[in-house]
C-alpha cells in the first residue's frame, strides 16, 4: 500500500492534526515539519504533494508505537526496518493499538474479507520462514477501514 495512503488513514483513525503526526515521527528521532507532513497527506493530483518514503514511514510507525504505548527508558529504541512492507506496517499497527489476532480477524471481517488465524499468523512470520505470506494491499486497506469504523483511537 502507498505510504501516503496509510498515513492518511491513520491520521483519520486517530483524529489528529499535522503537528501531532510530526510529533509522532519525532518520537522515533526523525525531524520532520508539520508542512512536510501536510505535503505527505495531500492526494497525488494536488499541488504540493510529496511522496512519503520508506525512511519517514519507518520512523512514523516506530513513533506510533511509542506514542500509543509510551516510552520505556529502560529499553533501547526499536531498529528502523527498511523497506517498509505491508507486513511491517501490519506488525507495527498490531503493537501500537495492542490488537490481538482475534481483533484483527474481526476488523477485516467487517469489510467482508475472511481470514483465519493461521493465515493471519503467516503475515507476522520472518520473510525467510517457509510459512511466511506477504500481506496484500487489500488486506491492509480493509484492516485500516475496520479500525476507522470501530474506533481504536487515542
N, C-alpha and C positions, 0 to 999 in steps of 0.2 A: 504494500500500500504506500502511496506517496506520503512522505513525512509531513508535508504541509496539511494534508487531509487529517492525519492523526492528531496533529497539534490543534487544528480547528475543532475536531470532535472532543478532545479532552478539555479544551477551553470552554466549550458549550456545556459539557457534562458537569464541570466544576463551577461554572458560573463565575469565572474570574476575569479580570481585565488584563491588558497587555503588560502592565507594570508587574502584576503578580506572576505572570508567566516568565518575565525576565528575572524576577527574584528566584523562581524555582530553578531556572538554569544556572543562576549564580551560586545556588547551594552546592552545585556539583563543580564549583571552581572554574566556571567559564564565563567570561564577560560578554554580555550582550545588552543592548539598549532596548527600551520599550519601542523605539522607532523601528529597530530591526525586527523585533517580534511582530510588530504591526505589518511589516512587509511580508513576513512568513505567512501571516493569516489571510492575506489577500488571495483572491482567485487568480488563476493563471492569466486571464484576459484583462485584469485590472492593472492600471498604471501603478508602478512602484512594487509590483510583485517580485519576490525574491525566493528562490528555491531554498528550502531548509535541508542542509546537507547532513550527512551521517554524523559528523562531529557534534553539531548543535543538537541533533536529535538524541544522540547517546548521552550527552550531558543533561538534556531535559529529562529523559527517563530516569537517570540516576538521581537528579534533583527532585523529581516527583516522588520517588521512594522516600527521600529524606524529608520532604515537605509533609507527606501524609503520615509517615511512621515516626518521624523525629530523628534527630542526630544523636548518635551514641558516641561520645568522645573516646570510649574505650576501644571502639572498633575502627579499623582502617577504612578509608574510603574505598568503595567498590571500583574495580577497574572499568574503564570505558571500553565497551565492546563495539568494534567497528569491523565490518559494515553492520549497520542496524537492519536486521531482518524482521519479518513479521513475527517469527518465533521469539526473538529477543524482546520485541515490543510486548507480546503477549505475556512473557515471563515477568517483565517489569510491572505491567499493569496488575497482574495477579498479586505480586508482592505489595505494591503501593496501596491497593484497595483491599488487601487482605481477603482475597477471594479463594474459596475452596473449589475443588473440581466440580462439585455439585452446583455451586453458584454459577460457574461459567457455563455448564450444560444448560441450566435454566435460562440464562441470559440469551444464549443463541437460539434456544427453542422458542423464545418469544417471537422471533422473526421467521419461524418456520424451518429452521435448519436443525437437523438432528445430528448428534454426535454422542458416541459412547464414551465412558470414562477411559477406556483403553485407547481409543483413538485420540482423545484429548491428551493423555499421558505421553503419546508419541511426539507431540509438539514440544514437550518440555525436556526431551532427552538431548544428549550431546549429538551434534551432527554426525559424528563417526559411529554412533550406535546403530546396530542393524535394524532396530525398530523405529528409528527417527523418521519423522514425517514433516515436510515443510508446511507451515501454516499459510494458507491461501488468503488473498485479499478479501474474498467474500466472507470467510470465517471471521477475520479480524473486524471487518466492517459491521457484521451482524452483532458481534460482541459489544462493540462500542455503541451501536444503536440500542442494544438491550440495556446497557448501563445507563444511557441517557434517559430511557423511558422508566427505568426502575429507581434511579436516583442514588447510587452510592456516591455521595458528594462530600465536600469538606466536613 
